[in-house]
Amino acid sequence: MSGLSTSSLLQNALSNIAADVDEEFDTLLTLPGDARDRLYAAMRHATIGGGKRLRPLLVTATAALFNVDRKTALRVGTAVEAIHVYSLVHDDLPCMDDDDLRRGKPTVHRAFDEATAVLAGDSLHALAFEILANPNTHSDPFVRGELVSTLALASGPEGMAGGQMMDIEAENASFDLQTVMRLQALKTGALIAASVEMGAILGHIPPEGRTHLRGYARDIGLAFQIADDILDVEGDPELAGKALQKDAEAGKGTFVSLMGLDRAKQQAEMLVQQANDYLSSYGAEADLLRAIANYITERDR
């Protein structure tokens, strides 16, 4: 497939998944018309509009390899996005990164207040598992159970939250490259890996049949964070929709500070190529996954 058609494929997919995820959250988070309205409004502020929607796209693109119904995959992708957004809401709080801007608009604690932001994040975390446990998502209780288990593992101390704790510790310690890689494999990579894994679960692929997809997910997860560190140095805050260079100001080790800018770029490109190699057994049905891998180092936000 040519570069132009690959780009069009990805842009159409990103546009469609963004609209579909917004529609899902719009339905799920209808204001109840009572004293909880402020909480629901805060959840809507955090979830609707903005964001790359990379994780739900990975779920739907992986599930499509195995002819899974897209609506089913979309619900699962929305659950993953709920976890991702909850982490951003909490990450922006004054007790964490203390950010004022997210996805080009005020962070939840700025648009509402800190207590509401905490509850909005808590509620989005719960919503993710409510979606996955619902028989409307999938009729097979064993599939639902594996989806819940996979997302829980990727979200907690063995995944994203553990990586966030390491990130906090990084302010008071000098982490070497291997430790930074471990940090990012948990903080960023775990949820990306879970997105691909959950797409395969929907396709009834047994764990031993997911090795190549896990390799793909691992490599794009690491490439994604290296690309983020590069954008933190070279990016435009207006395009990013958030403040940049905060890690450097906090004295944290990043891939760029530890490897240098040129080597970091080379490493990201190598990981993308390696990720694509894991898809060699697939034909055109994996073109979207290949386009996602390539997009990771080409994006400007």
N, C-alpha and C positions, 0 to 999 in steps of 0.2 A: 504494500500500500504506500502511495506517495506521501511526502511530508504534508502537503496541503490537505489531502483527504484524511490523514491521521489527525491533523489539527482540527479539522471540521468535526470529525467523529468525537473527539474529546470535548470540544466546546459545546456541541449539541448535548452530549451526555451530562456535562456539568450544569448547563442551563436547565435541562429536564429534571435532574435530581434535586437541584435547588428549589425549583417550583413545587415538586412533589413533596419534598420534606417540609417545606413551609405549609403546604396544604394539610399534611398530616398533623403538624403541631397546631395549626389553626383549629382543626376539628377536636383534637385531644384537649386543648386548653381553652375551651369556650368559657367565658366568664360565668360563674354560677349565679351571679346576682345577689350575693350576700356579703357578709363581712370578710370573706376570703378573696374578694375581687382584686385587692391590691397585690396579693400573692400571685394570682393567676396573671395579672397584668405584667408583673415582673418576670415571670416565666416566659410570657409571650415576647417581652422586650429582648430577652436573652436568646430565644430560639428562632424567631421569625425574622428573616431578612439578614443578609450578609453571611460570610463564612464560605469556605471552599466546598463544604459537604463532601470532602474526600472520603471519609470513612463510610458513609452510606453508599457512595458510588462504588467503593471496593466490594461491599457486600453484594450489591446488585450485579456488578460485573462478574464477580466470581460465581455467584449463583446461576447466572446466565449460561456459563459453561456447561451446566448440567440440566439446562432447560427447566429451571425452577420458575414457578409463577412469579412475575415481577412484583405484584402487590404484596405477596408474602415476603419477598426479599426486602421490599421497601419498608415494611413494618419493622423488620429486624434491623435494617439500617437506621431507622428513626430511633430505635432503642439505643444503638451505639452512639448516635449523635446526641441523645439526651445525656449520656454519661460524659461525652466530650464537653458539652456546653456547661454542665454542672461544674466540671473541673475548672473551666475558664471563669465562671462566676466566682467561685471560691478563690481561685488563683489571683484574681484582681483585687481582693479585699485588702484593706490597710494592714492586716496582720500577716499578709503574704507578700505580694508584689506591689500593692498599693498603686494600681493603675487607674487612670481616669478615662481611658478610651479603649474600646474593643469593637472590632468590626466596623470602625468608622463612626461609632456613636458612643454616648456616655456609658460607662460600665454600670452594672445594675445597682451597685451601692451608691453611685453618684446620681443616677436617675431616680432612685427610690430612697433607700437607707440601708445601713449595714445589716440590721436584723432581718429585713425583708430579703436581702440578698442571700443571707445564710439559709433562710427557709426556702427560697427559690431553688438554690442549689440542692438542698436536701430533697426537695420534692421532685426535681428532675432525676436525681439518682433513683428514687423509688419508682418513678414513672417508667424508667427503662426496664426494670424487672417486671413491672405490671404488664407492660406490652408483651414481653417474651413469654410470660406465664399464661397469657390469655389464649384459650383454644382458638380464637379467631385468627391468631397469628399462624398457628400450625395445628393440625388435628392430631398429630402424633405426640403423646406426652413425653416419650423418650427423646424426641428431637427437641422439644421445648426445654426439657431438663438439661440437655447438653448445651443448648444455647445459653441458658441461665448460668450454668457452671463456667462456661468459657468467658462470658462477659464479667462475671464476678471475679475470676482469677486475674483477668487483665486490668481490673479497676482497683484492686486492693493493694495490700502491702507487697505482694509478689508481682505487682504490675505498676500501674500509673501512680498510685498514692505512694508506693515505696520509692519510685523515682523522684517524686516531688519532695519527699523527705530528704533524699540524698542531695537534691538541688538546694534545699535550705542549708544543709550542712556544708555545701560547697562554699558558702560565704565565709566560713571560718576555717577552711582547710584548703590545702593545695592538692587537688586531684590530678593524678597522671592521666594519660590518654586512655588507658584501659578502664580506669574507673569512670571517666566521663562517658565512654562508650557504654558501660554497664548502666550508668544513670539514664542515659537517653534511650537505651533499649527498653527500660522500664517506663520512664516518664512519657515518651512519645511512641516508641515502637510497639509496646504491648497492645495498645488499642488498635493500631493499624494492623498488627498481626491477627488480632481477634476478629477484625472485620473480614479478612480473607478466610480465616478458619470457619467463621459462622456461615459464610457463603457455601463452603464445602460441606458443612454439616447439613444445610438445607438440601444439598444435592445427594445426601445419604452416602457420602464418600467416607469409608472407614479411616481411622487415624493413620494407618500405615500407607494409605493412598494419598495422603496430603503432604508428603515430604517436600515435593517440588514447590507446592504452593506456599508452604511455610518458609522455604528458602527465598522465594520471591518476596514475601511479606517482610521477612527480616531485613533484606537488603534495601527495599524501598523505604522502610522505617528509618534505617540509619542514614540513608541518602537524604531523606526529608529533613532530618535534624541538622545535618551538615549544611544543606541548602539554606535552612533557617539561619544558621550562624553566619553564613556568607551574606545573606540579605540584611542581617543585623548590622553588618559593616558597610555594605554597598547599597542597601535598599532605600526607598523613599517612604518616610513615615506616613505620608498621605495615602499612598497606594497600599501600604501595609495595614492602615487603619488602627495602628497602635504605636506606642513609643518604641524606639529602637535603641540599641547599645546599652540596655540596662544591665545585662550580665557583665559586660566589661567594666561598667562603672562600679558594680558591686564586687569586682575582683574575682569573679568566677572564671574557672578555666573553660574554654570553649574549643571546638574543633579548630577554629581559625587561630586562636591564640596559641594552641599547642602544636598545630601542624604548619601554620602559615597559610596565607590565602591561596596561593597557587597550588600547594599540595592538597588542601582541602577540596578545591575544585576538581582536581584530578581524581581524588578518592571518591567523590560523589558520582562522577561520570563512570568510574569503574564499577561502582555498586549498581548503578542503573543498568549497565551492560550485563552484569552478572545476573541481575534480577530477570532481565529479558531472556537470558540463556535458560533459566529454569522453566520457561514457557515453551521451550523448543518442541515439545511433544504435541503442542496444540497448533491448529491452523488459524484461519481468519477469525474464529470464534473468540480468540484471546487478544485480538487487536486492541480492544479497549484497555485491557490490563497493560499491554505494552505502551499504549499512549499515556496512561497514568504514570508509569515509571518514567518515561521521557519528560513528562510535564514537571516532575518534581525538581529537576535541575534547571528548567527553563522558565519557571514562574517568576513573577516580579512582586509577589505578595505572599 
